[in-house]
């Protein structure tokens, strides 16, 4: 199995975490690799990773040139994995490695595509748990995926899942949604142990919930129209153009009809409806052009992250 661990300034927890993982997986006879992704740490996390990797060939390291975010770290780690089962966990010791063997079994024996951890009992303040419940409820409603904790860092995947999806921006919260839209529908959940933070402080603030809802709207749109943006923008553009054109033609035709019958007729440009029609036509053309440009970007788009150093990577 491959264990992908993104981290930012977690030098104190890394020796204890890697030793704990090694002890648990060796006791269960599992072959494994641990991929530590240093997401631009400003402490001595990378030096600790170098020392640990020198003493244990199962440890591999990737160091970003700067902080790109958790999604970038996970996406880069997924590309480097070689295991049949891929697990992700946080580096702060709040995720327990004791859960890994059972997660492995659920993927390999029960044929799940993805298992998401559920921190049913959390050691977090109300300022974090209440917004989390609201966030998860909205995500369940929009995505149709019945998970209690979408944002839990402890997850397990069939290797086909991580090799088939792309995680970017702040979309790590919605990997189950991304996986579902990619066709992986065997998504399950497991109650996992949540532990109090032992070292350091959390790297996430309350603003993540605001960004989270925006990201949910984004991933819903992208999942549906990423490969065919013209279907959305083009349809909206054609409808707006059609409505505007019909209104403009109606006002113009009415003006001519009244004039031919010597009836009093207002100037077309004196009617507010004419300006509504004009705006609709302009917006329709713009939306159509946006769809066309989005199609071009989608065809030529490519994403890459600048990696400064690698350890034990072929």
N, C-alpha and C positions, 0 to 999 in steps of 0.2 A: 504494500500500500504506500501511497504517497501522502505526506502530510504537509500542507502549505500553510505557512505561518507568516502573515504580514506583521510588521512591527515598526514602531516609532518610539525611540528613546525607552527601550525596555531592557537595558543592559543588566539590571539587577536580577530580573526574573529568568533570563535565558538559561543559565547553567542548571537551575532547579527544574525548569520545564523540560529541557532536553533529556536530563537524567531520568525524570519521571516517565517520559514517553518511552525511552529505551527499556526501562525496567518492566513496564506494562506489556509492551509488544513482544519482548523476548520471552516473557513468562507464558505468553500465548502462542509462541512459535511462529510469529508472523515476520516475514521479511518486509523491510520498509526503507523509506528514505524520508528525510525531513528537509524541506526547502524553506529556508529563512529568508524573507525578503525585507531588507532594510530600506524603508521608505523615507530616506533622507534624514536619518537620525542625526542629532547634534551632540549626543553624548558618545560614549565609547562602545555603542552596541556592535559596530562592525568589528572592532578589535576583539570583542568577546566571541563573535561568530567565527572569526579566523582561528582563535585558540581552540574553540570547540570542534571545528571542522578538522583541524590538524590531528586531533586525538580520536576522531570518530569518522570513518569514511562514509557512514550513512547520512551525515549532515552535509548539506549543500547550501551555498549562500549566493544571493543576488543583492547587489547594492545599487540603488538608484542615485543618480547624480544630484537630485533634489527631491523634495516631497511632492509626489504625484497624487497621493491619495490611496485609500484602501482598494478601490476598484482596479486601479492600475497595477497594484501589487499582486492582487489575486489573478488578474488576467495574465500577467507575466509568469507567475508561478504555475498557472495551469498549463501554459505552453511547455514548461520545462518538466512536467511530471512524466513518470514512466510506469507508475503503478496501475494495477488492475482496478483498484479502488482509490479514490482521491478524497481525502478529508481536509477540511479547513478548520482552524481554531485560532483564537487570539493568543497573544504572547504574554498576557498579564496574569496568568495563572487562575483566571476566573472560569476558564473552561477546563474540565477535568479529563486528562488522558485515559482515565479508567473507562470512559465511554467508547473509546476507539474500537476495541474488539467486537462489541455488539453492533456498532455501526457497520463494521466490515461484514458481519454475518448477514445483516439485513440487506445489504447490496448484493452479496454473492449468493446467498441461499434463497432469499425471498424475492430476488429479482427486482428490487426497487431501482429506479433511475436516480432518485435523489431522496435523502432522508435529512430533514431539518430538525435541529435540536429545539426543544421547548423548555425554557427556563421557567418552570411552573412556580417555583419558589425563588424569588429574586432578593438579592441583597443590595437593593438600590433605593434611593430616596423617592418619595411620592412625586416629586417634580420630574422624575424620569419615568416612573412606572405608569402613571396615569396617561401622559401623552403617548407612551408606547402602546397601551391598550387601544387608544383611539386610532392610532396609526395602523395597527394590525387589523382592526375592525374594518376600516375603510379599504385596506388592501384586499382583504378577503372578499368584500362586496364587489369590488371592481374586477378582480382577477378571477374569482370563482374558485380559488385554491383555498381549501379549508385548513390553514395552518394557524396556530396561535402565536407564533413568534417568527416572523419573517426575517428579522434582523439578527437572529442568533448567529454568532460567528462559528459555532460548532455545527458543521454539516458534512455529509458524506455523499459522494457521487460515483456513479459508474463512470469509468474513464471516458466513455463515448460522449458523455454530457459535456465535460470540461473541454474536450477537443472540438466541440461543435458550436459552442457559444462564445460570445465576445462580451466582456464586462468593461465598461468605460464610464467616465464621468463619476457619478455617485450611485451607480446602478447595482453595487454589491448588495444593497438591501433587497433587491428584486430578482436575485438569481433564480428562485423558483418560478417566477413569472416568465423570465427569459427562457428558461428550460422548457416550460410548458408550450410557449409559442414556437419553440424549435422542434416540438413534436414529442418531447419526453414527458409523458403523462403519469407514469408510475411514481408519484410523489407522496412520501409518507412523513411521519413525524415521530419523534421519540422524546420522552421527558428526560432531561439531562440535569445533572447537578450543577448549580451555580454557586460559585464561591466568592467570598469577599476579596476585594483587591488587596494584595499583600504588599506590593511595591508601587511607587509612583502615583500618578493621578490619571484620570480619564482624559483621553485626547478629543472627546466629542462634547459639544455643548448643546443647549436647547435648540440652537438654530438648525440642527440636523433634522428636526421634525418638520420645520417649514420647508427646507430643501427636499425632505422626503416626499411630501405630498406633491411638490412640483415634479420631482423625478418620477412619481407614479403616473402622473398624467403624460409625462414624456415617454416613458417606456410603453404605456398603453398605445400611444399614437405610433411610436416607432415600430412596435411589434406588428401592428396591423398594416402599416404603410411604408415601412423602411424599403422594401424591395420594389414598391410601386407608388412613390410619392405623387406621381401625376394622377393617380386614381382619386386621391383626396383633393389636392389643390386644383387639378384640372376640372373635376366635377363641380366644385364650389365656384370656380371661375366661370365656367360655361353657364351655370345657373344664374349667377349674378349678371353676366353679360346679357343673357336672354331676357331676364326680367327688365333690365334697364332699356334694352332695345325695344321691347314690346311697349313699354310705357311711352318712350319717346315717339315711336311710330303712331301710337294712339293719339297723343296730343297733337302731333303734326297733322294727322288725317282729320281730326276733329276741327282744327283750324281751317283747313281747306274746305271741308263740307259746309261749315257755317258761312264762310266767305262766298261760296258758290250760291248760296241761298239768301244772300244779302242779310244775313243775321249778324247780330253783334257778336264778335269773338274776341276774347282776350289774347294778347300776344303769348306765344308759347313760352317765351323767356320770363313772363310775368307770373308764371305759375310755379309754386314751390315743388310740385311733383316733377317738373322737368329737371330740376337740379338733383332731386333724388335719383332720377333715371340716369343722369349724367355720371353721378358718383358710382352707381351700380355698374355702369359700363366700364369705367376706369378701373374699379376694384376687380371686376371680372378679368380684364386683360392682365392686371398685375398678378392675380392669383394663378392664372394660366402660365405666365412667365416664371413664377416661383416654382410651380410644379415641373416645368421644363428644366430649370436650373438644378432643382433637387435631383432629378433623374440623372443629370450629367455628373453631379457630385457623387451620387451613389455608385455610379459606374466606375469612377476614378478614385474613390476614396481609399485611403490606407492609413492605418494608425500604428505608430511605433513609439516606444519609450526609450529614453537614453539610459543605458545601464553602464555604470562606471566600472564595476568589477564583478567577476564570477568566481565561484569556488567549486571544485569537484564537478564541473559541468562538462560533458563531452562536447 
